Amino acid sequence: MLEQLTRKEKLCVTIDSLSGSNIVPIFNYIPYTKAGYTIVDEYLEINDLKAVGWIYSLAAITFPVFELEDTESKKLLAAINLEWKSARIQLDILCKTDNLSTWQKLQAFSLLNADPYPYREYLLGNHTLGDNGMIAAQITDVGYGLLNGQDKVTIFGELTRQITINQPPIIINVTGSTTPVTDPIPDPDPTPTGDEEMTIEVIYADYQLKNKDRILAKIDVTSLVTFTLNLPINPVEGYEVEVICSQGHGDTRVNVFAANNVQIFGQIYQAVGTVFVNGIHRGGKLLYTDAEGWIVYPYSGAQFFIDDSQIP
């Protein structure tokens, strides 16, 4: 079953005098993962990317003064000359994809000392990276050196990740016959310690229970499932298991079966063979005694179903 996820992350990276002319990726990409799912596709996009330059090592620029009769073209030319002919440090934005061995230059910006303003902001735009792209920044010496002293550039924006994931189907049906696996070393110790402590195990299909098993019979899936849990064969007094059922759908149920005519709730209904749990009757702990067979323990806490009558 395919699912679509959208994740938004804030990006922020700072370049300073220690960075030199090194290529600095805008973010550190870690592929998305989710336990039990496969990643079908992950699409990346960077929005509203900006940079703020704090430049002190260069001579301050002198802003042009225009007369009322100056044309728009003259003003534009003056702005371009100010940007690209002043003492400047160049900030390059680079792109690389999986099939490229080298970084490609996308944009260039002039970092100027805009005194008396303490900083200057640059709009770096939006960048679609898909599932195989990355962008980076680099400081280039164009005759006035690199970042020096307290100079720094902070680049920030928002990363959007469109993720498609798939949960593999859970296969419940089993063809052919299966032979239950018996407990090779009966261990009726009622007070387990250390490694013998009972831990929960999630079960999706037919299963042979062993002494001290704790089972979550998982039926909270999209399709109707029914399977059987076989109680320990040839139990010894003091054996105990716990069966808990997840919330199911409709008539979904899990049979709990005792072999060799061993009674279940022998002193209550004298029933032999099988009970079941489902989304309403969620199960509990079963304890084996020689006199009564498998009994509910504690009696007030468990819920099983038998002969269309609820065991409280």
C-alpha positions, -999 to +999 in steps of 0.1 A: +000+000+000+015+033-011+015+063+011+025+099+004+044+120+030+055+156+030+083+168+053+095+204+056+129+213+071+147+246+077+181+249+061+209+270+075+246+269+067+274+295+074+305+301+054+334+320+069+371+326+066+379+290+076+359+277+046+384+291+021+374+281-014+359+248-004+326+236-019+300+236+009+268+216+004+237+236+014+224+207+036+234+172+047+211+147+029+200+117+049+175+094+030+142+089+047+136+055+064+106+040+082+107+005+098+086-020+079+083+002+047+103+005+015+110+039+000+096+041-035+106+077-043+119+109-025+116+142-043+135+172-030+129+209-035+144+240-019+123+271-016+131+308-008+168+303-006+186+334+006+220+345+017+231+373+041+266+387+037+285+403+065+316+417+047+341+439+065+375+431+049+368+450+017+367+488+011+332+502+015+314+509-018+302+544-028+266+544-039+260+565-071+240+597-070+215+602-098+202+634-113+165+638-120+171+638-158+191+605-157+175+577-177+165+543-164+192+527-186+218+549-170+207+540-135+207+503-144+242+505-159+254+523-127+239+495-105+256+468-126+289+485-125+286+490-088+278+453-084+305+438-106+333+464-108+336+472-071+359+455-047+340+422-042+341+386-031+322+362-053+296+337-040+289+309-065+259+285-063+267+251-077+247+220-087+255+184-090+235+153-099+242+116-097+255+113-132+278+143-130+313+139-116+319+176-112+299+206-098+283+229-123+280+267-116+244+279-116+246+315-102+272+341-090+267+369-066+289+398-056+295+401-018+301+438-011+309+459+019+277+479+020+288+503+048+271+519+067+247+489+065+260+460+086+249+433+061+234+427+027+207+402+017+208+381-016+179+362-031+191+328-043+157+316-056+141+282-057+158+250-067+142+217-078+165+188-069+143+158-077+156+125-064+192+129-075+204+165-071+223+186-046+234+222-045+263+238-028+280+272-023+316+283-029+336+314-024+357+325-054+386+349-054+380+374-082+411+396-074+401+408-039+407+376-019+384+353+000+364+358+032+387+372+058+386+380+095+350+385+106+335+381+071+308+355+068+279+344+047+248+327+061+226+308+036+191+297+047+158+284+032+133+256+034+137+220+021+105+202+011+107+164+008+079+146-010+082+109+000+064+079-014+066+048+008+052+013+004+042-013+031+048-048+018+017-070+021+015-093+051+010-129+039-012-149+063-024-179+044-001-210+045-005-238+019+001-274+027+004-289+061+026-277+090+038-297+119+039-278+153+073-275+169+073-289+204+092-274+233+124-297+234+132-289+270+101-285+292+108-258+318+079-252+341+098-228+364+070-203+374+095-176+384+116-168+354+147-146+359+173-130+337+172-144+301+140-164+310+119-133+315+088-134+294+089-109+265+062-100+239+064-114+204+042-103+175+026-132+156+009-129+122+002-166+113-001-201+128+023-205+157+033-232+182+034-217+217+060-226+242+061-223+279+064-186+290+056-173+256+039-139+255+021-134+221+005-104+205-018-119+179-018-092+153-050-089+133-052-051+130-046-053+092-067-042+063-078-077+052-097-104+072-072-129+088-077-160+109-050-182+122-043-207+151-021-206+181-013-241+194-008-243+232+023-262+244+021-299+237+024-322+268+023-293+293+036-297+328+018-282+358+029-246+361+033-240+324+020-205+315+015-185+283-001-151+276-021-144+245-031-108+237-051-099+206-049-066+187-080-048+176-094-066+145-120-061+118-154-077+118-153-115+124-115-116+124-104-141+152-075-161+164-081-197+175-062-209+206-060-247+204-050-274+229-038-308+216-044-343+230-078-334+245-063-312+272-091-291+287-093-253+285-112-238+315-120-273+326-137-263+359-159-237+342-173-252+310-156-286+308-148-277+272-120-294+254-100-282+224-103-246+214-113-211+225-106-179+206-097-142+210-107-113+187-109-075+188-134-076+216-123-105+237-086-096+238-072-126+258-049-128+287-028-153+307-034-191+307-019-213+334-018-252+332-028-273+362-030-311+363-065-309+378-081-283+355-061-282+324-056-247+310-072-220+332-075-183+331-051-165+354-061-142+370-097-152+364-110-116+366-086-101+342-086-122+310-112-125+282-116-154+259-145-167+239-159-203+240-191-219+228-206-185+221-202-175+258-178-149+271-153-160+297-150-129+320 
